[in-house]
Amino acid sequence: MTVLVTGGAGFVGSNLALMFKRDHADRRVVALDNLRRRGSELALPRLRAGGVEFQHGDIRNPEDLAEVGAFDLLLECSAEPSVHAGYDGSPDYLIHTNLVGTKNCLEAARRHRADTVFLSTSRVYPIDPLRALALETEGARLVPKRGAKHLHGFSAAGVSTDFTLAGHRSLYGATKLCSEHLIEEYAAAYGMRAVVNRCGVLTGPWQMGKVDQGFIVLWASRHLFGKPLAYMGFGGHGHQVRDLLHVADLYDLLRVQVRDIDSHRGQVYNVGGGLGCSVSLAELTAMCAARTGDVSPKIASDPNTRAADIPYYVTDNALVTARTGWAPRRTVDDILDDVFQWLRDHRAALEPILA
Ligand SMILES: NC(=O)c1ccc[n+]([C@@H]2O[C@H](COP(=O)([O-])OP(=O)(O)OC[C@H]3O[C@@H](n4cnc5c(N)ncnc54)[C@H](O)[C@@H]3O)[C@@H](O)[C@H]2O)c1
């Protein structure tokens, strides 16, 4: 069996490829990546050491995918993953990679009759309804307003797949939702066995965090390296909340899905850390400072809200947990412990990229 991991030198792809190979030594695992993301080149020695084949390639080129040869399982992890992509210029790269590239991956999977796991995003849910959630401030975070009548698909547990899909959702979110539709059509037209996971924030070691994507690593590394940060949007207080999923927890879910693909084919799941693994930026500052000797860098306040920013997103995992038995295990503290350890262990290589 050959597993193709597209975006296999990226944060999620490299971690999944290595964990998959660790657990299935007899299988060929190929990581295909065009190394566009700064820092993804650091994955190459890790992949080699873990027995994963690297193929330099671009999913925008069907020829690059053809060079992999036959494969049975596709883990589609290549993307321009920033929700802010395209706003300050052309959306060309975003659309060509996240939509046309995904189509190319699906075509390759169809030809080889491979099963597919697609990493979609919570950002398929539209921005205006997410901004309209009834919230109140409690301590240093926003929480669902008690006693309020909440929008369908939103509760104290978070956002479920019943939440509306009507409205604009960012160019990034649109490419992912269009890809989900294509996958549904490939399943109907060609019998493709595919699972879609709409992931909230994913994080962990080897995420090359930057201002527009990967905020946990951005926050941790700026604390460690003493570089400035800013609370951006929603008044600039840092009270906005996200749930976090450790990439190792994501892998545990994918194992279940791949092992019993017939039970999960055609499913669309919301997947995230859930309320128990959620954090506001202000809370994150305190947790990072606790790991750097109570030192925080200068944190500016920018009240302006960017076009794609949302104040609150927590995943309601009820459906995926009911269908798979899976639930996230790692806490925010576990995640930060792992990330700080990794930053300290690889500081010389990481500081020029992350700082
Ligand atoms: N990180 C998150 O919080 C998060 C949340 C939800 C969904 N996702 C999805 O998970 C997947 C993986 O994201 P990530 O966090 O690992 O991002 P990443 O940027 O770390 O990894 C993506 C990889 O894809 C590669 N790539 C980009 N364009 C390519 C192309 N045209 N051809 C081949 N390779 C290309 C990049 O070089 C990079 O190594 C993406 O589909 C993303 O949308 C991520």
The ligand as an ORCA input file, in Angstrom:
! r2SCAN-3c Opt
* xyz 0 1
  N      -3.168     24.636     10.499
  C      -4.443     24.824     10.750
  O      -4.810     25.438     11.752
  C      -5.482     24.259      9.802
  C      -6.820     24.330     10.195
  C      -7.791     23.805      9.343
  C      -7.421     23.213      8.146
  N      -6.111     23.162      7.809
  C      -5.757     22.535      6.535
  O      -4.785     21.545      6.776
  C      -3.927     21.432      5.641
  C      -2.494     21.540      6.081
  O      -2.252     22.841      6.620
  P      -0.918     23.179      7.384
  O      -1.278     23.871      8.636
  O      -0.060     21.985      7.446
  O      -0.283     24.256      6.388
  P       1.254     24.365      5.914
  O       1.366     25.645      5.199
  O       2.169     24.117      7.065
  O       1.377     23.129      4.911
  C       0.906     23.176      3.611
  C       2.010     22.655      2.700
  O       1.519     22.688      1.363
  C       2.590     23.107      0.534
  N       2.023     23.661     -0.694
  C       1.453     24.874     -0.882
  N       1.079     25.013     -2.162
  C       1.391     23.848     -2.782
  C       1.255     23.383     -4.112
  N       0.686     24.149     -5.070
  N       1.716     22.153     -4.432
  C       2.304     21.369     -3.476
  N       2.469     21.767     -2.202
  C       1.998     22.992     -1.856
  C       3.368     24.117      1.338
  O       4.711     24.249      0.916
  C       3.280     23.519      2.745
  O       4.412     22.721      3.030
  C      -4.370     22.520      4.670
  O      -5.239     21.955      3.731
  C      -5.113     23.487      5.542
  O      -6.063     24.214      4.819
  C      -5.133     23.662      8.607
*
